[in-house]
């Protein structure tokens, strides 16, 4: 997509309506790339000997609690918790909380559009260099606010999912992923859908997508690489000084006891959830709306290259050594990516149907255009 996007960006930069070819490419790309990924994933799992690794019986997760009783299947004594109570917690507390957060996210989005309208009116009245710069400020502020809201919501979602008291780790992960993905998708992409299909302003869509993508990537790199490294440097300052002194006196290795103390003070690796979530959102940015901003894929490729090295650095220097968790596939995340690809097909087909080139074939009947668009989807 990046290789296809660069020439497209160079030749059709100012003509926002000529995105039909790129949108068709996106529809094919987002479908084929996931099929190729599934094949590659299965090859890796076969190579590592984990392809048929399925847990016939999952032990209760450590955080699960309840009244001690006997499991009717295994006959062992273990905590038991009523499924009815869990469902009541999910539908009477967790679901209303998620809906309330979505409403607040919508409210923040409308504030962003008011700011955008105010800046545009100021630029139209007196177009100068500074008002031109000011045009990007609302999108930057909105991108920062989105990241902050996502972070706060993540902690709330983890608390609620823990409170729901799921017995199995797989059930806990599925409910947490569902909560986080629904909110993150709405929070990150709702404004882009509004601009594309309600305002139908392709120039503003391109500007908003570019600003949101670049700002979120910069913030993610700071939060994921520089901030943990800075904390680790502060925490281990004394031990690092000792290490430097010992190297100065003869380049000897650090004694095992000191090495253990140094590594024991490191942060614990919290798993791959955040990495998958970031890739899911980046996949959304490039598959949904990159036809109006072809450089989006190039930016994501550059981000992924730096991500590989920053993750490797964190694994080797910032976190304790993580424990391996063998699996046959990426689990619920595969379903999440496939759902995003279905939404991408619908979105790109709708954008194709809105383009002037396609509308020219249906000058008299908008209904016929909509029916053709839905058929192609």
PEBEL-V118138 format. One line per field, one symbol per residue. ss: DSSP state (H for helix, E for strand, - for the rest). phi: phi as a letter, one per 20 degrees, with the letter a starting at -180 (. if undefined). psi: psi as a letter, one per 20 degrees, with the letter a starting at -180 (. if undefined). A space follows every 10 residues. Layout:
# PEBEL-V118138
ss->???
phi->???
psi->???
This chain:
# PEBEL-V118138
ss->-HHHHHHHHH H--------H HHHHHHHHHH HHHHHHHHHH HHHHHHHH-- ---------- ------EEEE ------EEEE --HHHHHHHH HHHHHHHHHH HHHHHHHHHH HHHHHHHHHH HHHHH---HH HHHH--HHHH HHHHHHHHHH HHHHHHHHHH HHH-----HH HHHHHHHHHH HHHHHHHHHH HHHHHHHHH- -HHHHHHHHH HHHHHHHHHH HHHHHHHHHH HHHHH-HHHH HHHHHHHH-- -----HHHHH HHHH--E--- --HHHHHHHH HHHHHHHH-- -----HHHHH HHHHHHHHHH HHHHHHHHE- ---------- -HHHHHHHHH HHHHHHHHHH HHHH-HHHHH HH---HHHHH HHHHHH-
phi->.fffffffff ecgeefeedf ffffgggfff ffffffffff fffffffemd fdecefbefg fgefcrffbd ffeemeebfc cfffffffff eecffgffff ffffffffff ffffffffff fffffbfcff ffffgefgff gffffgffff fffgffffff ffffmffdff ffffffffff fffffffedg ffffffddfl dfffffffff ffffffffff fffedfffff fffffdgfff ffffffffeq leffggffff ffffeffefe oegfffffff fffffeeecf febgfgffff fffffffgff fffffecdef ffefcgbeae mfffffffff ffffffffff fffefgffff fcfdcfffff ffffffg
psi->hghhhghhgh hkginiiljg ghhggggggh ghhhghghgg ghgghghikj hknpohopqq qhipqappap pighjqprpp pphggghghg higgghgghg hhghhhghgh gghggghggg hghhgmorgh hghhhigghg ghgggggggh gghggggggg hghimqgqhg gggghggggg ggghgghhig hghgggighl nhghgggggg ggggghgggg gghhggghgg ghgghkgghh ggggghhhjj lqqpqgghgg gghhirqppj ajghgggghg ghhgghhgji hinhighghh ggghghgghh ghgghhhgqq pqqqnqqhaj chhghghhgh hghhggghhg hghiqhghhh imhhohghgg ggghgh.
